[in-house]
Amino acid sequence: MQVLVRDNNVEQALRVLKKKLQREGVFREMKARASYEKPSEKRAREKAEAIRRTRKLARKKALKEGVVARKH
């Protein structure tokens, strides 16, 4: 991964790097690897993530079809 520093603006480059790492899921993976996760906890987390993904997809589909009004 590479971030360019323009005009010696290191703060902006750090923000860009942090955003890229966030998008890649590096922080989430670091947190997951920091401690042991019991198999039952892993199953529960993965199930919750799957439900969240499914609901998000359904919400996007409903918005696209015009079933649900958008919030402003």
C-alpha positions as CSV (number, residue, x, y, z in Angstrom):
1,M,0.0,0.0,0.0
2,Q,1.3,3.4,-0.9
3,V,0.4,7.0,0.1
4,L,1.9,10.0,-1.5
5,V,2.9,13.0,0.7
6,R,2.1,16.3,-1.1
7,D,3.6,19.6,0.0
8,N,5.1,18.0,3.2
9,N,1.5,17.5,4.4
10,V,2.1,14.4,6.6
11,E,-1.2,14.8,8.5
12,Q,-3.2,14.5,5.4
13,A,-1.2,11.6,4.2
14,L,-1.8,9.8,7.5
15,R,-5.5,10.4,7.2
16,V,-5.5,8.9,3.7
17,L,-3.5,5.9,4.9
18,K,-5.8,5.4,7.9
19,K,-8.9,5.5,5.6
20,K,-7.3,3.0,3.2
21,L,-6.4,0.6,6.1
22,Q,-10.0,1.0,7.4
23,R,-11.4,0.0,4.0
24,E,-9.2,-3.0,3.7
25,G,-10.3,-4.2,7.2
26,V,-6.8,-4.2,8.7
27,F,-7.9,-2.7,12.0
28,R,-10.8,-5.2,12.4
29,E,-8.4,-8.1,11.7
30,M,-5.8,-6.8,14.2
31,K,-8.6,-6.6,16.8
32,A,-9.7,-10.1,16.0
33,R,-6.2,-11.5,16.3
34,A,-5.4,-9.7,19.5
35,S,-7.3,-12.3,21.6
36,Y,-8.7,-15.8,21.3
37,E,-12.3,-16.1,20.1
38,K,-14.2,-19.2,21.3
39,P,-15.8,-21.2,18.4
40,S,-19.3,-20.4,19.8
41,E,-18.5,-16.7,19.8
42,K,-17.1,-17.0,16.3
43,R,-20.3,-18.7,15.1
44,A,-22.5,-16.1,16.7
45,R,-20.5,-13.2,15.2
46,E,-20.5,-14.7,11.8
47,K,-24.2,-15.3,11.9
48,A,-24.8,-11.7,13.1
49,E,-22.6,-10.4,10.2
50,A,-24.5,-12.5,7.7
51,I,-27.9,-11.2,9.0
52,R,-26.5,-7.6,8.8
53,R,-25.3,-8.2,5.2
54,T,-28.7,-9.7,4.2
55,R,-30.6,-6.8,5.7
56,K,-28.4,-4.2,4.0
57,L,-28.8,-5.9,0.6
58,A,-32.6,-6.0,1.1
59,R,-32.6,-2.4,2.1
60,K,-30.6,-1.4,-1.0
61,K,-32.9,-3.5,-3.2
62,A,-36.1,-1.9,-1.6
63,L,-34.6,1.6,-2.2
64,K,-33.8,0.8,-5.8
65,E,-37.3,-0.5,-6.5
66,G,-38.8,2.5,-4.7
67,V,-40.6,0.4,-2.1
68,V,-39.1,2.4,0.8
69,A,-38.6,6.2,0.9
70,R,-35.1,7.5,1.4
71,K,-34.2,9.4,4.6
72,H,-32.9,12.9,4.3
